[in-house]
């Protein structure tokens, strides 16, 4: 009976540790024209996936560049992403205000999106 309890305890601990290792955090930012979904790693220190909403679906964008802005007033980060058609966007996160600005680097259009 003792062995069964020990095995059960070890299994529960391993399950909890495993779920923490694979955990991801999702942040959704909404604007009038579209939304952006940012997925961070389990430590919440790096964005590993950027998706834009289009026609009711989330469309993944490739991350091509990253700038750490934590040492700048307000803190944050900036990711350059590219869609399947080759359009480039800058996703600029402002930590102290908790919103993002999205810039179309080809047309200079700009949108401000607020956290859901």
Phi, psi and omega in degrees: 000319180298319180297320180297317179295319179295315178298319179296317178298314179298318178299315179297315179298314179297322178296317179295314180297317180298319180292327177291322181295319184269002182293142175231157179243138182245137178232125181249132178239127184250141173231182181289328186258332181196173177236161177232133177248122178251131177248126180255166176288175185296335179274354181061038181246351184209138174278126182252349181205138177234128179229142176250148176276141176204121178053042177078008179236156173267124182251119181287142175244147177277134176276123182246345179201155181219137174232122177278121182246021182296332181270006176263151180307128181094336178066173177134205181202167175221129177243134171263128182233160181226139179269180182295339180266002178090007177284135183256138179227148173251125176254110186249114183262130178252104187298314186290335178260347179055051170218169177236152170246136178244127180244130171277111186287348180267328183247351184068015173292151184220139178226147173249127182238139183250147184296135180289000000 
